[in-house]
Amino acid sequence: MRRPFSKRSQAIPAFKAMAILAKANQMALGGRDIIHLEVGQPDFPVAEAIRAAGIEAIRAGQTGYSDANGLPALRAQISEHYRCVYGLDIQERRIILTAGASGALALVVALLTDPGDGWLLTDPGYPSNRRFVEAFSGIAQPCAVGPKERFQFSAKTVANAWQTNTVSLLLASPGNPTGTSLSSSALKAVAKVVEEKNGFLVSDEIYQGLEYGPTKRISALSVTNDAFVVNSFSKYFGMTGWRLGWVVAPDGAEAPLIRLAQNLTICPSVPAQYAALSAFDPSVLEQLDAQRDILAERRKLMLSCITETGLQVPVSPDGAFYLYAKLPEHFGSADDYCRDLLEQEGVAITPGTDFGDHDAQHYVRISYAQPRAVLQQALERMVRFRP
């Protein structure tokens, strides 16, 4: 008999959004009309200039290894991006290209974590973050945050939650599943507490560029030079399947991160890197901003109509493309709600239990990264399903 797989692998729960997607796809194969609001994937096609650059790279034979930290030309483009968008002077040597934001986070967690070290994470928060910490023998330390805190860290929350074994704090602004952001003052206050605790601040900024209303992009790098910032070409740039991201490292952290990258991933996809060089073309950025404006209109539609379904959104999202909606008080379980909504009405959404434990059975996440007509149809079905 084969010996069992590792205890760590057996302890990792299923990623519910992906399990729901798989079930919804099976239903679609059986002839059901399914509306997908469960996964965080922009519905816009990748910009033509990006696709063309990727194809040209392959045709030109640009398919070998790059340096572990990526193409110098693309790191220079990202450095210029920080100068133009944030007014920040980020030297190219501090930028390390990775296999998506997940690859970036894996490198950062590996760098900062010894066995037993604690990481403060928001609850709710992106579920895979806990798995990265646990994979490197760290301890996830979830912090319950709710509508009062806009589902984000505050300086007080961090100070109260910091433990003797805590070494790092991971925040996300805008966040998943809530779409809420930290203000500049709140971010500065959190960074100050982490510095006072002699800890590491890691900022997940993959949804930056997708902000709505008066909210402006605010990077952790704007308040401290000591932050590790994780970003990606997946969300704002819409290159989900190209698996390309980056990390901006503080001075002195570049060399060990590159050593880790050399050993764990060798380098990111080289055709994807050449394709991403076109992501910063003015015409492409204009297209991406227009797509953000479309998402803003979809957000407006969803917020104006969601109460008709019986759900409530206690905190309006100011970024990303999600609503974190609360179920009616009499409805018992987010898992049951999502299961029944999919089976009865063919609308796939994700239960709050995918994102943590704090009040999770009373919340669901709804992605509005679908065309307006599809969202309207989904709302009609959800009104019909209203418990």
N, C-alpha and C positions, 0 to 999 in steps of 0.2 A: 504494500500500500504506500502510495506517495505521501510524504510528510506534508503537513499543512503549510499553507503560505504564511507569511509573516503576520504577526498580531496587528501590526500597524495597518497593513493592507486590509485586513478583515474588519478593522474598527472604522474605516472610512465609510460614511453613509453615501448612498446614491445622491447625485446632483439632481434634485427633483425637477428643475426646469428641463434638463435634458431627458429625464425619464418621461416627463409629460410630452415633450416633443416626439419622442419615439412612439409613445402610445397614440398620439394624434396622427402621426404619419401612418401607422398601421391602420387606423380607422379610415384615413383617406384612401389607402390602397383598397379598402373594402367598399369604397363608393361614397363615403360620407363627405359632406362639404364642411371643411374645417377652416376656422379662422385662427391664425397663429398670433397670439399676443403674449406668449410665454418666454420667448428668448430675446436677448438683447442684441439684435442684429439689425443695422439700418437696412431699409428696403431699397435704397437708391443703388443703381449700378455704379461700379467703380468708374471714376472719371476716365474718359477715353484717352487722355494724354498719359495717364498712369498705366493703363493697359497697354498702350502702344509702346511705352518705354520698356515695360517688362518683356513684351514680345521681341522687341529689337535687341534687348540684352541677350535673350536666349539665342536668337539668330546669329548674333555676333560672337557667340561662344563664351559669354560672361557667366559661366556656370561653375567655376571652380571656387576654392575657398577665398574668403577675404581675411583680413586680420580679424582676430577674435573680437575686437571692439568695433569692427565694421569699416565701411568705406570712408576714407577721410573726406571725400566730397560731400557725403550725406551728413556726416557729423558737422561739417562747416555749414550746411544748410540749416540744420537744427539750431546751431549756435546763432545764426542770423535770425531765425524765427523767434528766439527768445529776446533778441535785441529789438526787433520790430514790434512784437506783440506785448511784451512785458517791460521793455526798457531795461533789460538785464544784460550784463556782459558775462556770458557763460563761455568759458574757454573750451575749445573743441576737445582738449585732452580729458575733460571731465565728463564727456558724453560717451556712453558705451551702448552700441546697438545690440539688440537682443531678439530672441525668438518670441516676439509678442511681449505684452506687459507681464504675462505669466513668467516668461523667461527672465525678465528683469527682476521680478519679485523673488524668484527662486535664488538668483545670485545674491540679492541683498540679504535675504533671510540667512542664506548659508554664510555670508560674511559676518553677520552680527550675532549669531546664535550659538551658544554653547549648550550642552545638555542641561535641561532644567531652567534655562532662561525664560522669562515671561515676556509676552507681547500683549499690550493693551489693544483691543479691537472693539469697534462699536458692535452692539447687538441691538438692532439688526445690522448686518453687513454682508459683503460678498462672501459666500460660503467657502470658496477655495482658499481664502486667506488663512483660515485656521489650519487647513491641510498642509499648506507650505510650512507653517511654523512647526507643526507636529512632525512633518517629514524630516526636519533637521533637529529633532529631539528637543524642541522648545515647548513651552506651555502657553497655549492660547488663554488669555485672560479677558473674556468678554465683559464689556461695560454696557449695562442697560441704559439706553437712551430712547426717549419718546418724543411726542409732539412738543412738550415744553422746551426741550433742548433742540428742536428742529431735527431730531434724530442724528445729532452731531455731538462731538466732544465739546466740552467747555473746560476752562481752566480748573474750575472747582471739581468737575467730574474726574479729571485726570489726577489732580492732587489727592483726592479721596481714594481713587482706585489703585494708585501706585503701590506696589508691594516690594518687599525686600529683594525678591528675585526678578523684578521687572527691569528690563534693559531697553525696551523699544516700544514705541507707539506707532501704530499704522492708522492713518486717517485717509478718507477719500472725499474729495470735494471737486465737483459734485459727486454725490454718493450713489451707490447701488445697494438696496433697491429703492431708495427714497427720492433720489433726484435733488436733494437739498445740498446747499453749499455753506461753507464757513465764510463769514465776513473777514475783512482784513484785520480788524481789531481782535476778533475771536481767535483767528489763526495765530496772531502775534502772542496773545495771552497763553494759548496752548503751548506754543514753541518755548515760551519763557519758562513754563513749569517743567517741560522736558529737559531744558538746559539746566535748571536748578537741581533736577534729580540726576544729572550727569547721564542722561539716557540718549537714545538715538531717535530722531524723528524721521519717519518715512511717510511720504505723501503720494497717494495714488491719484493721479491727475488725468486719467485716460478719457474722462468725459469733458475735459476743458475744451472750449470751442463751441460747446453745445450749452450755452447759457441764454436765458431769456429775460426780457424786460430790462430793468436798470442794472441787473447783476453783471459785473465785469469779471474777466478772468483774473484770478488772484492765485499766483503760485506760492508755495511755501518758500521758494527761493527769493521771493520778494521781502520776506521777513527774517530769514536767517540763511547764512551761507553753509550751515552745517546739516541741512536737510538732504536726505536721499529722495529724489523725485522720480517716480515711475510714470511713464507715459507710453502711448501706443499710436499706431497708424490705423487702428481698427474702428474707432467710433467716429470722431469728427472727420477723419480722412476716408472712412468707409471701407478700409482694406482688411476686413475681418479674416478672410481665408489666406491672406498673404503671410500672416504670422510674423509681424515685425513691430518691435517696440524699442524703447530706449530707457536708460537710467541716467540721470545726472547725479554724479557723486561729489561729495565734499572733497576738498583738497586732501590728498594723502590716501584716499580710498580707491583711487583709480587702479593702481597696480595690483592689489589683491583681488579686486573684482575681475580684472582681465585674466589673472591666473585661474580663477574659478571658471570663467567663461571658456578658456582654452581647454580645460579638463572636462567640463560638463556638456558643452554644446559645440565646441570648435569655433563656430561662427554662425550668424544668422543667414537666412536664405539670401544668396547673392543676387539672383534675378529680382527678388522682392526689393532689395536695397536699390538697385538701379531704377526700378519702377518708381520707388518713393522719391527719387530725385526730382521727378516731375510733379510731385504733390505740392511743391511750394511755388509752382508757376503762378503768376498773378491771375491768369484765366481760370486755373483750377481752384484757387482760393476763392475767387468770386463765385464759382459754382457751389463750392462747399458752404459758403455763407448763405447762398440762396436756399440750399437744402435745409440749413438750420432754421431759416425763416419759415419754411414749410412745416418743419417739426413744431415750431412755435404755434402755428395755426392749429395743428392737430392737438397740441396740448390744450389750447384754448377750448376746442370742441369738447375734449374729454372732460375737462374740469366743469364746463357748463352743463353737461348732460349726465355726469356720473351719478348724481343723487337720485335720478329717476330709476336707477337700477337697485336702489336700496343701500348702496355703498356710500361712504363718506371719506373725503380726503382731508385729514386733520391739518396737514401742512402742504401748501401748494409747492410743487417742485419748481426750482429755478434753474434746473439744468438736467442733463441726460435726456432720456425719453421714456420715463416710467412714472406711473402713479402708484403710490403705496396707499392702498385704500382699506378702510376699516369695514368689517362686516357688521350687519345689524346685531344688536345686543343679544337677540334671541337665537341667533344662528350659532350652532355649537362649535363647528370645526372648519378651519380654512382648508384642510385637506379634503374634507367631505364636499365643501362648496366647489372646489376646483374639479374634483372628480365628477360630480353630478353635472356641473356646467358643461364640461367636455362631453360627457355621455349623452346628455339630453339636448343640448343646443349646439354642440360642435364648436364651442369657443374654448381655446386653450389659454389659461393663465397660470400663474405660479403661486402656491401658498406661501404665506409668511414663514412657515416652518422651514423653508429652504434657507433662510437668512439668519437664523438664530433661534433663541428660546423666549426672549422677552416679549410677552403678549403676542407671540407669533401666530397662535391659532385664531386670532381675531383680525388678521391682515392678509391681503393678497397683493401681489405685484402685477401690474398691467402694463405691458409695453405698448406705446403708441407709434412705434416705427412701422406703420402700415399706411397705405393710401387712405385718404379721407373717406372714400366710399366704403372701404372695408371696415373702418372704425365705426361708421354709422350703422352698418349692418350688425356689427358685433354688439353695439349698444342696444339695438332693437332686440336682439336675442337675449341679452342680459336683462332687459326690462321684462321680457316675457317669462324669463326664468325666475324673476325676483321672488325670493323666499318670503 
